[in-house]
Amino acid sequence: MRIALTGASGYTGGRLVSALLARGDAVAALVRPASTTDALKASGVRLVAGDLSDAAAIAALVDGADAVVHVAAVYRTAGHPDSYYREVNVSGTERLLEAAARVGVRRFVHTSTVGVHGHVAHPPADETTPMAPGDVYQATKAEAERLALEFHGRRGLPVAVVRPAGIIGPRETRHLKLFRAIARGHYAVVGSGAAFYHPVYVDDLVRGFLLALERPEAVGEAFILAGPGYVSQNELAAVIARATGGRVLPFHVPAWPLQLAGALCEAACVPFGIEPPLHRRRVDFWTKSRAFTIEKAHRLLGYAPVVGLEEGIARTAASYREAGWL
């Protein structure tokens, strides 16, 4: 297949590129001028310079494509105004959907997030659990997901939506600070530690993407792609401590002072385009439960993750050591 891909220079997108090329697909990637593209060039990916605000670049990306895999998004950094999230995550998705519909692609895989469900008060959540986004990132991802599925309903575009859980894997950097703090014995769980966290190992996630790309049952549906199980924050910290040889401090830090500090940091920094040293959404990591069932993806797509939490954490920690990051 000829695949048009956004987000190829990111962690998940880069792993998708490798998987697509390994099975013989031709890949075209939309890349911003600031992105590092040497590896993509070396692999034979066709690079299209531009971003999701550039209609001409999007048209060039999807030209001749059999399918589109849309991964790119503004993630949860707080140095941007809300309007920027909406421009990239919603308007950018709409431009890509329009371009894909014009050329008549056979599949459009849209990347959402389990974060659209917000705090899961009654775990585990499934795809029918009401959306309850808790920040602008989650809200704009929920809006973009609804837009993509509406395109399927109104325009007949064959859309499939995937909602990845928290991604772990070799040299994945979003969890690096957590691993490093535990490895150095400087980590205390925030809040009660009872909130759930549900990771997915990147290789399992990529297999889920490929199933959404291939299986006819995926069209018009949304699928949670998570690992085999979820754990409490206390259990997660203990697993990381075993993998890194570190330790968790024998006390918990109250959440509310950190939430207040995060709100003050955002109020002081965001209007000036400065990345705050502390975000409220970082505190959410400890206090909001993320726990899901993957029954729908298993039943309709045959999705069956094989890397459990202990093994996934161990592999991730080993990659950090190899890179000299721990």
N, C-alpha and C positions, 0 to 999 in steps of 0.2 A: 504493500500500500504506500501511497504518497501521503505523508502526515505533515500537517501544519501545526507547529507547536509554539505556544507562548510559555515563558518562564524557563526556557532551556538552560539559562545560566545559573539558575538556582539549584538548591540541593535536590529536591524531588525531580525537577525537570531534567537535571543532568543525569540522574539515574534512569529516567524514562528514555532519554536519548540513547543510552547504552543498550537498553533492552530492545528498543525498536530497531536499531541498526543490527543488533545480533540476530534478529529474526528476518533480516533482509529488507526492511522498509527503507524508503527514502524519506529523509526528514528535512523540512525547511523550518527555520527558527527565527522568530522576531526578537531582535536584540537591540537594546539601547546602546548609544555610543559609549556610555560609561561602563558597560558590562565587560567582563573578561571573557574573551572568545577564542583564545588560542587553541584550547582543547577541542572546541566545537569545529573550528576550521580544520584541524588536523584529522578529525574523524570523518570529514567529508560532508558535514551538514551544510545545506545551503542557507547562508545567512542573509536576512533581510533587515537592514538598518531602520530603526524606528521604534515607536512605542504605541500603546493602545489609544493615544490621542490622534494618531496619524492615519487617516483613512486611506491614503495612497499606499502606505507601507503595509497596512492590513490587507488591501486588495492584492498586492504583490505576494504576500505570504500565502494566501489561500488559492492563488492562481494554479489550477491544475491539481489541487489537493483532492484526495479521496475522503479524508477525514481531518477533523480539527481536534486537538487536545489543548484545552485552555487551562493553564496552570498559574499564569502570572497574576499577581495581586499586590496591593499595598498591605503589608502585614501590620501587626499591632505595635507600631512605634507611635509615640505621642508627639513627635516633632512636626506633624503635619496638621493643618486645619481639617475639619470634617469634610469640607468641600472637596479636598484632594482625594480622600477615600472614595467619595461618591463618583468623582470624575473617572478614576481608574477602575474601581471595582464594579461600578454599575454602568456608567456611560461607555467605558472601554469594552466591557462585555457586550453591550448592545451593538457597538460598531462591528465587533467580530462576528456576532450572530447574523447581522445583516449581510455582511460580506460572504459568510458561509452559505446563507440561504440563496444568495444570487448565483453562486457557482454550483449549487446543488450537491454539496458533500453528502456522503452516505452515512456519516456519523459525526456527531459533535459531542465530545466528552467535556463536561464542565466541572471544574473543581470547586466545590464549596468547602464546608468545614463542619465538624460536629459542634463547633462553637455556636452555630445558629440555634441550638437548643438551649443555650445558656446553662444555668445551674440545673442539674438533674435532681429534682427533689425526691423522685420516686424511681430509683434505679431498678433495672436498666431501662434506658430510653430506647425507642426504636424510631423508624422513619416517620411514624404517624404522631410521635410526641410533638405537641405544639412548639413552634419556634418561640424562643424568648431571649433574643440577643441581649447581651449585657454591655456592649460597647459599640463604638462606631464601626470598628472592623467587622464584628459579627453582624451588625445591622445591615451593612452594605453587602456583605456576602449573602445574607438571607434574601435581600432584594434582588441581587444578581441571579441567584438560584431560581427564584420565582419567575424572573424575566426569561431565563433560558427555557424553563418548562412551558411557559406561555407561548414561546416561539414554536415549540413542538405542537402545541394545541392549535394555534391560530394559523401557522405557516407551514405545518407539516415537516419542519426540520427535525431529523431523527436525533434528538438530544437524549443523552444519559448524564445523570448527575452523580458525582461521588463526593462523599463527605468524609475526608480522612480524619482519624483521631491524631493524638500527639505522636509525632514521628521521631523514632530513634533509629540509629544506625551508624555505620562507620563515618566518623568525622562530621557528623551532624552537629551544628554548633549551638542550637537554641538551648540545649540542655548542658552545655559545657560548664557554665558557671556553677550549676547545681552539683555536677560531678566533682568539680575542682574543690568546692567548699567542703564537701563530704570527705574527699580524699585527704584534705589537709586538717580535718577535725575541727572545722570552723562553722559547722552547720547545725542550726536548731530548727525544728519544724515550727512553722508559723500556724497559730490557731490550735485546734484540737488534734489535728492530724487524722481526723476521721473522714474527711472529704475524699472522694474517689478520684483516681486518675486512670485513664485508659490509653496506653500507648499502642502503636503499631510499628512493627519493624519494617524498614523501608523496602526490603525485597518483597515482603508480603503485599505491601501497598502497591508496588509497581505491578505485581501480578493482578491485583484488583483492577487497576487502570486498564490493563490489556483485556481483561474479561469484559469490562464496560465498553471497550472499543469493538469487541468481536461479537458478543452474544446478542442475538436479536431480542432476547427478553429484557435487555437493558433499556431499550428505547422507551422514552416517556416516564422513566422511573428515577428515583433517587436511592442511593445505597450508602449506608454507613460502612466504612472500611476501617476496621479496628483489629487489634490483636486478639488472641484467644481469650483473654480475661482482663479484668480491671482489679486494682489494688487500692488500699488506703494510702494517704500520704505517709503515714508511719511505716507501712510495709514497703513503699517505694524507696524511702530513704534507707531502710535496712538492706534492701537488695543492692542498692548502689554502694553502700558501705562494704558489703561483702566483695563486690566486684573490684573495688578500688583499694581495698585494704585500709580504708579510712574509718571514721566513726561519726556517729550522730551525738550531739551534745545532749545531756540528760535533762533537759528542760525545754519548754515550749515558749515561743515568743507571742505575746498577744497580737492579734491581727489589727485591731482598731487603730492603734497609733500609726502603724504603717500605712493603712488606708488613708488616714488624715494627711500624713506626710506626702503620700503620692498625689493626692488631690491638690495640695499646696504647690508641689513641684510642677505639676502640669499647668496650673493656673499662672505660674510665674514664667514658665519656659515656652509653652506652645505658642502664645501670641507673637513671640519673637523668632519662631522657627528653630528653637533649640531643643535638642533631645533631652528630656528630663532625666535626672539620675535615678529617679524612682517613679514607677507608674502604678496606678491603681490596678491595672490588669495583671501586674506581676503578683500582687497580693491575692488576686482572684485565683491564681494557680493553686494556692493552698486552701482556699476557703470555699470554692465552688466545685461541686461534684461533677465529674465527667465519667459516666458509666453507661455502656451501651450493649445491645445485642446485635450480632451480625447475622441473625437467622435469615433475614430477607436476602442478603447478598449470597449466603450459602445456598439457599433454596433456588433462587432464580439464576444465579451466575455460576454456581459451583465454587464460590470463593471459600477457601479453607486455609487460613494462615497457619504456618508451620513453626514459626519462631516464637517461643514463649518469652515471658518477661525476663526470667533469669538469664536465658541464653542471649536475648537481645541486649540486655544491659551489659552483660559480660563482653560481648563483641564490641559494643560502643566504647566501653572503657578501654579495651585493648587497643582500639584505633586511636584513642586520645593519647595513650602512652606512647604508641609508635610515632605519633606526630610530635611528641615532646610537649604536649599540652597539660599533662598532669604532673 
